[in-house]
Amino acid sequence: MPRHRLFPFILLFFAQCIPAAPQAPESEATPRPAAAQPSTQPAAQPSTQPAAQPSTQPSTQPAAPAPAAPGLATVAAASQQMNGIAVAPDGRVFVSMPRWIQSDSFSVGVVSNGTVIPYPGGNWNLWKPGFPPAAHFISVNAVRIEPTDPRSLWVLDSAPSVKGGPKLVQLDLRTNTVARVFPLDADLAPPDSYLSDVRLARSHAFITDSGSGAIISLDLATGRARRLLANSTKTKAIPGLSPIVDGRKVLRPDGSIPIVHAAALELSPDRSTLFYCTPLGGFLWQVSLDDLLNDKLNGPELDSRVKSIGPLIPVGGILMLPGGELLLSDVERHAIVRRTLDGKTTIVRQSKLLDWPAAMALGFDGKVYIAVAQVNRMPANNKGRNDVTPPFRILSFPMPK
């Protein structure tokens, strides 16, 4: 498979109206049958064209009192949509804010006094056409702090439709400065790509492309990268699957079903296996890092080593627990679900506040943190209708025993 040389510089898509009572818990998660005439058009991505004069001022939206939600605490409430989350050892909570519905906002933030302010500040949080795309956050979809590298915040900038914009950025949490920037060129992030999530292990970054369906492997020492499984059906969405939230199907403005390919991913506790899935339902896939890093395997050989470990409900994100169980952001039931090693599922938290729970992070304080994104209420996924209701929240609860 071809390699592409990168030179590191010194750096879920996706609304609804009246909530109904959540469905009863299920013991097994099964994907929804395909629709009779699914759309084969790519998922409509919200516009990422920034406003001419973007604001970098912190939100003045106070942390609104949360409705009663047993077992859930509100960490932050802000006017900006947040979908990615990472928690540092010192307790700081970082969020990603893609420019889906807020073209004039900053795209990476840190929780401060119950709301969100730009991080790291300065020019990185400014963006408008004409600015150097490699030196500004454009539309960040994911942030990540690995337990094996707690001093680094990794920022995945999808920057769709911006030439030279897609990149992975490493920030030093001790100095709050950019350490390295890894640009991802058009061979790695083609025009129809949407960089979705990232995990780091063995001096590599593994990145999902939910726009065209692939996994990117990036060597952090050399800057070389490979685009993997781009021709595999195992990184592609199953046509016709779409979540039903509060009785309404998630649909694009033209009434068709969104198509979102491989997005959420996680590492096994021993950091030897990568898990990933498509967010609108289908299967949970696993592949060993040994196989992903073996450049002697051709495409079909690598594809044959990717295994399904069972069906999966529509999810906004997945989180690996220390014992090997997974937490799933159950978007249809406004819930967080635990998936055991044998595939059985149990609801551990359920609340109307979990209005499209997206990415999750395990804090060093033993709590699970969740970004609630209201993706189903966005015009792009709600037949053109905007039912988004700020504030957007970061919630937390103690890690399940």
N, C-alpha and C positions, 0 to 999 in steps of 0.2 A: 504494500500500500504506500502511496506517495507520501513523502514528508514535506512539510513547508517550514521554511526558516522564519522564526520570529525573533525580533530583537527587543528584549525587555529594556524599557527605559527606566531611569532612576525615578513605579506606582505602586398564569395560569391562566391575558385573553379574558374576556371572560366576562341580570339584574332583575327585579321582581317587585311585586306590589304589596298585597295584603298578606302577612304571614298567617299560615294556618297551623293548627296543632301538629307537632312533630309526629311522625309515624312511630309505631311500636318498634322496639329493638328487635333485631334479627340475630339469629345465632350463626348464620352463614352468609357471607357476602357473595352475591352472584351478579354478573353484568347484565344490563338490560338488553333484551333482544334488539337486533338491528331493525331500523325502520324499513318499510317496504321500498321507499324510493329515497335513499339518503343522497344528500348533496355531495358532490365530489370536488367542490370548489374549496380552495384553502380558507382557513379561518380568517374572518375579518379582524384585523388588528386595529385598535383605536389609533387615531392620528398621533404621531409623535413629533409633529412639527411644532417647535417651541414658539412662544410669543416673542415679539420683537424686543421687549424689555422685561425679561423674567425677573420676578422678585425673589430675593433671598432672605427676606425678613421672616422671623419665626412666626408661627401661627399665634394669633391672639385668642383662638378658641380655647376657653378653659376646659379642664377635665370635667365633663358633664357628669352629674350623679348617675350612676348605673342603676337600671332597674334591678329588682331582686333576681339574683342568679346564684343559687346555692353552690358554693365551691369554686366560684370564679371571682377573681379580683381584677379591677380595672387598673392597669399600669399607666396607661396614657390614653387620652382622647384628643383628637386633632381634626382640623378641617381637611387635611390632606389624606388621600388614599394611600394606605400602606399595605404591602403584600409580602414582604420578606423581612426576616428578623434574625438577629444574632445577639448573644449576651456575653459580655466580657467578664473575666474573673473579678473585676472591681465592681461589678453590678451594673455597669452601663449597658443600656439596651439600644441597639442600632437597628434602623429600619431602612428598607428600600421603598422608593415611591416612584414607580414608572409613570411616564407622562401619558397615561390613558385618558384621564378626564381633567388633568390639571397641567396644562402646558406651561403655565407661568410660575411653577413651583420649583424648589430645589428637589433633587432626586435621591440624596442620601441624608439621613437625619439621625439624631441621637435624642433619646427621651430626656427632658429636663423639666422638672417641676410639673409633671403630669401632662406635658404637651411635647412637641417635637421642634427642634431647631436644626439648622444646617450643620453637617459634619463633612469634612473637617473645617469648613468655612473657606473664605477667600474665593479665588477664581474657580476652584474645582466645582463649586456649587452654582456657578453662573453658566448659562448656555443660551446662545442664539446663533442663527446661521452666520457663518463667517468666522466664528471662533475655531481655533485648532481642535478638532474632535478628539485627539489623543490626550488632551490636557484638561478636559472638562467632562463631568458626568452629564450624560445626555438623557438616557431613560434606563435607570437601573432596575433590574428585575430581581436580583438576589444579593444578599450579604451573608457572609459565613465566617465564623470563628471556629477553628478546629481545636478539639481538646488537646491535641498533640502540639499545637502552636498557638497558645493563648495570647501571644503578643501581637498577632497579626489579624487585621480585619481584611477579608477578601471581598471585593466588590465586582459583581458581574454586570457590565453595562451592555445591554442588548442593542441599544442605539439603532433600531430598525430604520432602514431607508436613509441612513446617514453614512456616506462614504467615509471610511476610515474611523468610524465611531465604535464598532464592536470591540470590546477589550475586557481584560481581566486586570484589576488594579489591586495591589497589595498596599495596605496602610499600616504603619507602625503605631500601635496603640500607646506606646510609651511617650512618643513625641507628637502624636497626632499629625503626622506628615505622610505624604505618599512616598513609598519605598521603591516600588517598581511598577511599570506598566507593560502589559503584554498585549499588543495589538493583535486582533484576529482578522486576517485579511479575507478577501472575497472568496478565496479557495476554501477557507475554513468556515466562514459565515457568509454564504451566498446571499443574493438579494432577497430570497424568500425565507431566509432563516429568522429565528427568534430565539436568542440565547436565553435559557430559562433558569437553570439552577447549576450549582457547582459544589463539588466535594474535593478534598485534597488528601492525598496519601502517596507514600513512596516517592516524594519529590515530584509528583505530577498533580495537575488539576484535571478533573473529569467534568465535562460540561455537557448538558443536554441542549439539543436544538429542537424546540417544539414547533418551529415553523415548517421545517422540511423533514425532520425526523432523522436524527443522528446523534452520536456521542463523539465529542472532541476530547482527545487525550493530549495534554500539553505538558511537556517536560520543562519544569521550572528552572532547571539548572542550565540547560542549553537553549531554551526558547523554541525547540522544534516541536511541531504538533502534527497530529494525524486526525483525519476525519473518518470515524469508524461507523459501521453498520448503516451507512447511508442508503444502501440498497436492500436492507432487510425489512421484512414486514413486521419484525418484532420491535422496531422503533416507531411504527406508524399507528395512528388512530384506527379503530375499527369503525368503518362508516356506519352512520345511523345512530350511534350511541350519543345520548344527550341527557344531562341530569334533569330531573323534575323537582323543582323547589317550590314548596307551598302550592302544589297543584299546577304549576306552570312550567312548561319545557323551556330550557335555555335555547334561544334562537337568535340568529343574526337579524339585522334590520330587514333583509329581504325574505325572512321567514325560513331560511335554510338552517341546517344544523352546523354549528361550528366544527371545524376539524383542527384538533390540537394534538400534536404528536408527542413523543417522549419528553417529559417535563420533570416531574419530581424524581429525586434520586437520593439514595442513602448508602452508607457503608456499614458493613457488619461490625459488631463490637471488636473483633480481632483485626479489622481493617484489611481483610483479604478478599472480600466479595462486594460487588456493587449491585444494588437493587435499584430498579427504576420502573416507571409506569407512565401510561398516558392518563391525563387527568379526568377525562369524561367517561371513564369506565373501560373495562377490558381485563387485562391480566397484570400480575406482578411478575417482573422478570428479574433474573439474577445471572451474573456472569463474574468469573473470577478476575481479579486484577492481573494475575499471571497471564491470562489469555488476552486481556485488553492491551497489555504491554508487550506482548509477543509479536514483533513486527514480521516474523516469518510466517504467520498465519495469513492466508488470503481471506477475502471477504466471505465466501461460503464456509470456509473452515471456522472462522470466528463466529459466524452466525449459528453454526451447529452447536456451539458451546454455550449459547445463551439459552437458559432453561426457564420455563414458566413454573412458578410455584403456587399457582392457583388464580382464580378470578378475583377481581377487585372492584369495589364500589367506586363511584365518582368521588374524587378527592381533590382538595385544594392543596394538600401537602402530605408528606409522610415524615415520621421521626423515629429513628432507631433508639430503643431503650437499652440500657446496659446489659440486660439479660437476653437480648436477641429478639424480643417482641417489638412490634411496630405500633406506633400511634398513627391513626389515619384521621385527617380532617374530613369528616363526612358532611359534604355540602348539602345533601338532600334532607338530612334529618337534623340540621343545626347541632351537630354533635362532634365529640372527639371519641373515637373508637379504638379499642385495643385489639390488635390482631396477634393471636398467639402463634407459636411455632407450627402448630398443626392447622393453621388457617381459620380457627374459630374467632369470632368477633364479639366484643362486649362493649356497650356504651359506658364510658367512664365520666363524661360530662355532656350535658345537653341543655341548651338555652337558646331563646330567641336572639340573644346577643351574638351568638355564633352564626352570623349572617354571612355565609360563605367564608368559613375559617380557611385561611390559606397556609402559609408556611409556619412551621413551629420550630422552636429551639429549646434545648435543655440547658437551663442556667446552671452556673456553678453552685447556686444556692439550693439545688435539688428541685426547682420548680420548672414547669413547662410553660413556655411563653408562646402566645399565638397572635398572629396578625389577622384581623378580621377585615376582609377586603370588599365585601358587597359586590363581588364580580358579577353575580347574576342580575344585579340591579342596573348595571351600566347599559347605555343605549346599544353598544356593540353586541350585547348578549341578551337583550330584552326587546327585540323587534323594533329597535330604534327609540324606545321610550326610556327616559331617564328617571328612575325611581330611587336613585342613590340618596341616602339620608344621613348626612354628617351628624355627629362626629364619627370618624373611624376610630376603632379602638385596638389597643394592645391589651390582651387579657392574660391572666396566669392562674395556675393551680398547682398544688403539690404533685410531684411525679407519682404515678400509681405504683403501689407496692406489689 
